């Protein structure tokens, strides 16, 4: 969100191969690449509200965040998905997929990408996700992850 501008949704959807020993989520470098891309898009400082996922609070992530003067991180309290707007985004996307029959992974990936892309053009819906979290009243001071 930027005062006076419409709310934006910056996302990166990644498919990870199944199997033992393969990473099933984004690592620190993936998150920083997303944040660097968002910074290039908005051309302004970023205030990031983050949960306490292990990759969000690792030493490596703290070092990467410290290198970016334009990035301020607020950490949510532990176990507080109700304060995380991203949880509302995923709940919305999953609800839109609930009535679909099981399908190939590539088809599901295409549908999720389309749903996320569609949300990018619904700033009022995004504003509702943020307002529904009461995040603005729950955060006290910025913290490094």
N, C-alpha and C positions, 0 to 999 in steps of 0.2 A: 504494500500500500504506500502511496505517496500522497500527502495532502494536496487536494486540488486535481488529482489524476485518478483515473479508474483503477480499481484493484486488478492486479495481474496474477496469473498463475504460471510459475516457472516450474517445469517438471522435466524429468528424464526417466523414461521407462526402459529398463534393461531386463533382458531375458537371460537367465543363468541356466546352464546345463545341469541336469540332475546327476547325482552320483557321489560316491564317497570322495572326500578330499577336494571337492569343488566349492568355491565360495558361492553362497546363495544370496548375497546382499552386496550393497555398495560398500566400498572401502573408503578410507580417508581421502585418497586421491580422486575418487569418483565424486565425493561430496564437494571437494574444493573446486573441481572442474565445473560442477553445476553452479556453485556460487560465483565463480569467476565469470561464467556465461551470463548469469543474472545481472551481475554488476555491469558488464558491457551493455546489456540491454537497457537497464534503467539509468545508467550514467550518473549514479548518485550513491551516497553511502547506504549500506544495508544494515538494518537491525534484524537479527535472526533470532527467532524464538525456537528453541530446540529442546527435544526431550533428552533423556539421559541414556540413549542407546550407546553401547560400549564404544563404537567408532566415533560418536560425537564428542566423547569426553576423554579420549585417549591422549597420551602425551604427544603423539605425532600430530593429532588434530589441533591440540593447543598450540603447537609450534606453527602449524600452517595458518591458523587464525591470527596469531600474533604478527605474522608477516604482512597482513592485510590491514592497513590503517583505516580503510573504509568499512570494515566489518566489525560490528558490535554484536556479541552473543548474549542472550538471556537464556538461562537454563530453567526449564520447568521443574517443579517439584517432582520427586520420584513417584511413579505410578499415578500419573494424572492425565490420562488420555482425553478427559473431558475438557482440558485446557489447550489441547493441541488442534489447531485448525486443520492440519493434514489428516487427522482421524475423520473429520467431517467430510473432507473431500473423498477419501476412500470409501466411507460409508455410502455416500451419494453415488459413486461410480458402481460399487458392488450392488446396490439396490437396482440400478438400471440394467444389470446383467443377470439378475436373479431368475428371471423366467426363461432364460435361454438354456437349451439342451447342451450337454457336454459336447465339446468340439475340439478340433486340433488346436494345439498351443499357438500356432502362428495366427489362426483366425481369432482366438481370444485376445492375443496381443494387439491385433489390428483394432478390435472393438474397444479395448481399453484406451488405446492411443486416441481413437476418435472421440470417446467420451471426455477424456482430459482436454483435448483440443477444443471441443464444444464448450467446456467450462471456461476456457480462456475468454470467451466472448459473452460471459454472463457475470459481469462485475457485481450485480446485486446479489446473486447467489453466493459469490465469494465473500462479499461483505457480510452476508448472513452467517457464513461459517465462522468468520472472525468474531462477530458480535455474539454468537452463541457460546463462545468459549469463555467469555468474561476475562480473557487474557489480560486486557489492559488494567484491570483492577487486581490481578493476581501476581504481577511481577513487581519486584521492589527495585533491585539494582542489577546492572549488567554483570555478567560473570564470564570468565573465560572457560571454555569447555575443558 
